[in-house]
Amino acid sequence: MIAAAAALAIAAAPPTPRVGGRIAASAAAAQAWQGPLDGAWTLYGARGRAILSLQITDPAGGGPLEGAWRAAGPGGAAGFVEAITRRGDRLTIRILGDGAAAGPDTVVTLRRRGAGLWSGWVAVGGARRPATLRAGAPR
């Protein structure tokens, strides 16, 4: 009974500053292994409406970029990004449609505008529209 009470007390206690510091240091070390595009991104159309949510993996050592996507809205189609190419301040994301799930091929061509912000075009099935890519989940 004493052991159970001690376990509950330990579990309920907030982390000590030393533990919190270790967690922060671990998070910073993990971030050092990731490039600037690593994480969640949202592609918005010309009217500021979310089109796609993207999760990008960007290894800090310059390895290939990889990603997954989900169409905006409830029950949106999802899949893997076919290719992500970064050349300086330019970014190209290619998503191949599979007919029923993703629709026509999608190519996003962007230029970096600042930290966490890219703008350019999204071409879906040949029709080209303005688009913006922002870091984070849809707002």
N, C-alpha and C positions, 0 to 999 in steps of 0.2 A: 504494500500500500504506500509506503514511504517513497519507493522508487517511482511509482506512478505519479504521485504528487510532485516530485522533483522534475519529472519529465514534462508535466504540464506547465510548471513554473518556467522551465527553460524555453519551452515552445512559445509561451506567451510573452516572454521578455523581448523588448526591441533589440535589434543588433547593436552591439557596442560600436563606438566610433571607429575603433581599430578594425572591426570586421567590415564596416561600411567603406572605409578607406581601401581595404583589400579588394572589395567588389569593384570599386571605381577604378582601381589600378588594373584589375583584370580586364574590365571593359575597354579601357584605353589601349591595353596591349592587344586585345583582339581587333580593335579598330585599326591598329597599325598594320595588320595583315590584309586590310581591305582597301580597295581603290575608291575614288570619289563617287563612282556611280553605284556602288554597292548599297542595296537596300530597296525600299519601296518607292515607287514613282507612279504618277498619274498623268495620262495623256488627256488633254482637254481640247475640245473643238473651238471654233471661232467665237461661239457665243458663251464660252466658259463652262460648257457642260462636259462632264467626264465622259470619255470614250472608252478608255482602257485603264486598268490597273496593271502595273508591271512590277515584278520582283526581279531585280538584276543582281547577279554575282559578278563582282569586279575584283579579281585578285590583285593585290598591291604589287606583285612582282611583274605585272604586265602580261599575265596569262590571258587566254581568250575570255571575252565577256559571254555570259550565258544568261538566259532569262526565261520567265514564265509570264503569261498574261491571262487576264480575265476581262471579259467585256463588262462594261458598266451596267448596273441595274440588277435586280434580283434574278437569279437563275441564269446569269450571263454565261455564254460559252467560255471555255478556258483551254489553254494548251501551252506548248513550249514555243519560245521564240526560235525561229529557224536560224537567224544570224543577227549579231549586233557588231557593228564595225565602228570604231572610234579612230579618227585621224585628226589629231590636233583639236581644234574647237568644233569639229563636225562629227555628227553621230547619225548612223543609219541603222534602223531596226526593221528587219524583214520577218513578217509572219505569213506563212503559207496557209491558205484556206483549204479546208478539206470538204468543201461543199456544205453539208448539213450543219456542222458545228461552227465554223469560223467565217463562212462566206467566202468572198473573193480574197485573193492575195492582198495583203496590206503592206505598204512600204512607208516608213516614217523617216523623213530626212530633216535633220535639225542642226542648228548652230547654237553654241553655248552663248548665253547672254549674261551669265553671272552664276554665283554659287547656287546650285539647286534649281536653275532655270535654263531651259533650252526652248527655242522657238523655230518654226519652219513650216513643214507641210506633211500632211498625211495623204497618201494616195491609196484609195480603196477601189479595186477593180478598174483602175485607170482614171477615176475621178479624183482630182487633187483639191484639198481644202487646207486652210491655215490651221496650225495646231501648236500647242504649247505643252511642254513636258515639265512637270514640277516635282520636286522631291516630296515624298510623303503620300499618305493615303488621301483619297478624295475629300475635298472640303465641302 
